[in-house]
Amino acid sequence: MDYGRTAEVDAPFDETVRRVRDALAAQGFGVLTEIDVRDTLKEKIGADMEPYLILGACNPPLAHRALEADRAIGLLLPCNVVVRGNPDGGTVVQALNPDVMVELTGRPELRPVADEARRRLDAALDSLG
């Protein structure tokens, strides 16, 4: 199983971040957390890298359904979405494949939640063009 879903966007990083936020919102996801990996690594260890942002996206109704099925599923929430500069140009957007929840836990009752989350994340990625 591929643990990530990927879209390549022919747009600058900052524009893509804005478009990703809008696309996630259109699918009912809010961004709860934001980690600027490039700035953090530069500050902590002096490492240089391309722009790299991790967005912790959450769709509250889906998160609630998942938590009702398995309280420990919070270990896999929120849905991480990575926006990173592509050295070849443009920007790469990746989202964690929600099927990971079902595969890791072995809990079939999470399948409908994973299916809906995947459909919504795929729609968000597809909308990026």
HUDA-V997593 format. One record per backbone hydrogen bond with DSSP energy under -1.0 kcal/mol. CO is the residue of the C=O (numbers start at 0). NH is the residue of the N-H. If there is no record, write none. Layout:
co = <CO | CO>
nh = <NH | NH>
This chain:
co = <2 | 4 | 6 | 8 | 8 | 11 | 12 | 13 | 14 | 15 | 16 | 17 | 18 | 19 | 20 | 21 | 23 | 24 | 29 | 32 | 34 | 34 | 35 | 36 | 37 | 38 | 39 | 40 | 40 | 41 | 50 | 51 | 51 | 52 | 53 | 54 | 54 | 55 | 56 | 57 | 58 | 59 | 60 | 61 | 62 | 63 | 64 | 65 | 69 | 70 | 71 | 72 | 73 | 78 | 79 | 80 | 81 | 82 | 83 | 85 | 89 | 90 | 91 | 92 | 93 | 94 | 96 | 97 | 98 | 99 | 100 | 101 | 106 | 107 | 109 | 110 | 111 | 112 | 113 | 114 | 115 | 116 | 117 | 118 | 119 | 120 | 121 | 122 | 124 | 125>
nh = <96 | 94 | 92 | 10 | 90 | 15 | 16 | 17 | 18 | 19 | 20 | 21 | 22 | 23 | 24 | 25 | 28 | 27 | 57 | 55 | 36 | 53 | 39 | 40 | 41 | 42 | 43 | 44 | 46 | 45 | 84 | 36 | 37 | 82 | 34 | 56 | 80 | 31 | 78 | 29 | 62 | 63 | 64 | 65 | 66 | 67 | 68 | 69 | 72 | 73 | 74 | 75 | 76 | 56 | 95 | 54 | 93 | 52 | 91 | 88 | 85 | 8 | 83 | 6 | 81 | 4 | 99 | 100 | 102 | 103 | 104 | 105 | 109 | 110 | 113 | 114 | 115 | 116 | 117 | 118 | 119 | 120 | 121 | 122 | 123 | 124 | 125 | 126 | 127 | 128>
